[in-house]
Amino acid sequence: MGAVSRSHPVPAAEIPARNIIRGGTRACMARRWLGLALVFAVLGPLARAAPTRFDLPTQPAATALMAFAKQAGVEVLFSFDELKAVQSNAVAGLFEPAEAIDRLLRGTGFTAIRNSAGKFVVVSERNRRRTGEVQGHVVADATGQPVANALVRLVDSTLAVRTRADGFFRLPEVPAEWPTLLVQAEGFTTARVEAVFVAAHRSTQLGPIRLTAGEDLQALEAVVVDASELGGTGPPAFLLEEVIVTPSRFGIEEERGLVAAMLTEADLLALPQVGEDLYRAISHLPGLAADDITARFWVRGAPHDQVLARLDGVELIEPFHMKDTDSSLSILDLETISRLNLLTGGFTAEFGDRLAGVLTMETDRYVRAKPRTTLGMSMTGARVASRGATPSGRSHWLVSARTGYPQVALRVRGADDSTELKPRYHDVFAKWETNLTPNQTLAVHALHAADRMTMNEGTQAQLHSRYGSDYAWLRWQGDFGAVQGEAVLSHAQLSWSRRASGLWNRWYELGAADERELRTTSFRQDWTAKWHPRVLLRAGMQVTTGRADFDYHGFHEALVSTDAGLIKTRQFRDLTVAPAGESWGTYLAVRAQPGGGWTVEPGVRFDGNNYAHDADVSPRFNAAWSRGATTLRFGWGRFHQAQPLYRLGVLDGETRFYPSERAEHRVVGLERRLRGGINLRLEAYERAVNRPQPHWENGVETLESAPEQGYDRLRLDPLRQRARGLELIAERRGTKLSWSGSYGLARSEETLRSGVTIARARDQRHTVYLDVTYTPNRRWQFSLAGQYHTGWPTTELDFHAAPYAEGGTVVYGELRTPFAERLPAYQRVDLRIQRRFELKRGTLRLYVDIFNVFDRENMISYGHNVTVRPDDSLEVRRTRGDLLMPLIPSVGFTWDF
């Protein structure tokens, strides 16, 4: 039997010798570690080993680690039973041992930490605390001489080491936070070093810690030093590639990062939500606005059409189910998304052709040999997902399928028993990823989504619709050390089919027959090259070709004035067009660290197309400055968005493309880590659109299934648009209690060519979000989500009475200034209770969701009662109009095995 050694930092002045447990009578202690494997080094541990040539094919991780230890000449400690079913990545080439073992374990759910003895310890990423190390020197302030045998310890911890004869210390396995250190030595006053910035898997280098002479080692009045004065950010704390220079960034990761407003997968699944929907789950992030019905959130006053969405590298187009009810759900399975980044302004040059924001999503990369299956069901739908890897570990797969039956949610919106509702949707996602070489992967993806809806209210309204979305794409990724690349080749096909007819206000007849189809093929490639440890070059390009087919026939009745009085006439719209063309984009950016805690990234991109003849240049500049626990981020740039082929305004009678829109972003953000684990973030932003396109809005009824035929349809032709605001975010993530809150002060408006300035449709002057999650143990979890915001803008009506040509009097309404009135303030509290069961085969999670716990009546429009008095004057009383969703209880389960 081999030997087992263990090494730990200790809390006392004495550091015991390494305890070596040998075979024989002590063999049972090794079995307690579940077969802990130890491989002895030939060369002994080094703080930074020289590059070594590795040749490690894909194989079980336990076997790979033993081969790695032999080739690297280092000791590796790991649990054989935990890793025997895990497939490693192949590693071939010249690497330092730390980089090689990182590549070996990347994506496996395990990682390696080098301990104080120089050995690698392999631990689960989900079950360990993220740690780094702190190094520095302790010297006497008066003489500058090193202080030997000084005790350096972590406050509120047993972690401690003593300085060497030259005053040097190295404190390993420090939690990746902003801890406080105490430095004590005989004959000196205690020094307290606060706000030491420790990044996971990084070394923070402190400058000389100077001790002043003193009598009492345990003096209560310690000398307090801020770590920033000692270079406590480390030179640099993060690799250049990892520095976040974009303000207005929100993310979801498998584990928590060091950025405020960062959610983990567990945080996301804990939030109350309807339909287990990804877009709805993130709608509580600052700057986003959405009503109860839709999943299409607005971003800082801009509609969702101005947000770029990517899934595993491919651009998604209208990724929503149930488009007839304002796109109520997304086509993405929440539990297959492992990483998400949302940029709400000031994004860098690699993202183009969007004015407002970027949403990038990555699905799970499952590499364990044993497949994993997830089954789920709720009141609105069911889902199944399966993940696994081939026996060789070279390829990995993920398949997910969902189906929905959301009649309940639609009925509570207000449909009565006389309404026949038959909505159905489903979506399927599949991914197969293969390691072509140790440094390259190729993934094949497919995504299919489909909907159908039948609504029948007799003679009042009828709707029959079908929608389809199909994507297929290849994604190549390569990592060649100093150069990384990605290429995506994709094809997408979307279809819209809608038949609607009915009576508005029981009197005006309308109808629409809408057939549309879009086909696109796209190729995108991005490259990143590290020219210098402090200089990174990024460049890329994208080319897209597509064709859209429109076949639209619609009519609606309207009142027309004649000498004989008002009469009803039908207005028809019949258009068949098929625009086609190509678009392209390219960019170049340089990221550099000039020193002084700064990281800057200037960049420029060019976008163009041949169907609207756009040619746009967009300069960008982003910067980040970090010192201690404080980070400042800045973003400025010009942004352009062309009118896409599928957004041609055929439904509103338009057949030409407008020039691309142009905006300028100015964003500044401040982040600060406070004591007690509280993250604070303050951002100020402005988005000025000085070349907006005309657009169509419904001024009153915003939830119509045939909005283009609405009586309140408005064509707005703005001269300029502007959104500006402040966002304050605070959060604390604890073991049992976690909370996050935000306040937004915002104004989003546009100035029409007539000179009138009006609010945008989802302008929210004041917005407050609060999320609280309490996890008393592994079995139970309670989450509460509350929100408040100023009422949305709406349009008031002026009512008039006039003689009808066929006899009698007709009362009709005319729209006043668009969006000049406000609805009452919106308030809602949601609750989720989850219970976890550990079964012989997997884990079962039961949950209860209560939407709108207090049954708050939130209006989406006003109603009016109009009475004609005997003198033919009108009495108009504004009443409660359409309401959003009331209290809705829901139950469901997820079984993971």
Secondary structure, DSSP 4 states (H G I P E B T S, - for coil): ---EEE----SSS--PPPEEE-SGGGHHHHHHTTSEEEE--SS---SSPPPEEEEE-S-BHHHHHHHHHHHHT--EEEEHHHHTTBBPPPEEEEE-HHHHHHHHHTTTTEEEEE-TTS-EEEEETTTS--EEEEEEEEEETTT--B-TT-EEEETTSS-EEE--TTSEEEEEEEESS---EEEE-TTB--EEEE-----TT-EEEP--EEEPB-S-TT-SSPEEEEGGGGTTT-TTSS-GGG----SSEEEEESS--SSTTEEEHHHHHHS--STTBHHHHTTTSTTEE--SS----EETTB-GGGEEEEETTEEPSS-EE-GGGT--EESSBGGGEEEEEEE-S---TT--S-SSEEEEEEE----BSS-EEEEEEESSEEEEEEEEE-TTSSEEEEEEEEEE-THHHHHHTT--TT-EEEEEEEEEEEEEEEEEETTEEEEEEEEEEEEEEEEE-TTSEEEEEEEEEEEEEEEEEEE-SSEEEEEEEEEEEEEEEEEEEEEETTTEEEEEEEEEEEEEEEEEEEEEEEEETTEEEEEEEEEEEEEEEEEEEEEEEEEEEETTEEEEEEEEEEEEE--EEEEEEEEEEEEEEEETTEEEEEEEEEEEESSS--EEEEEEEEEEEEETTEEEEEEEEEEEE---GGG--GGGT--SPPPPEEEEEEEEEEEEEPTTSEEEEEEEEEEEESSPPPEEEESS--S-SSGGG-TTEEEE-EEEEEEEEEEEEEEEE-SSEEEEEEEEEEEEEEEETTS-EEE-TT--SEEEEEEEEE-SSSSEEEEEEEEEEPPPEE--EEEEEEEBTTSSEEEEEEE-STT-EEPPPEEEEEEEEEEEEEETTEEEEEEEEEESTT----BSSEEEEEEE-TTS-EEEEEEE--B----EEEEEEEEE-
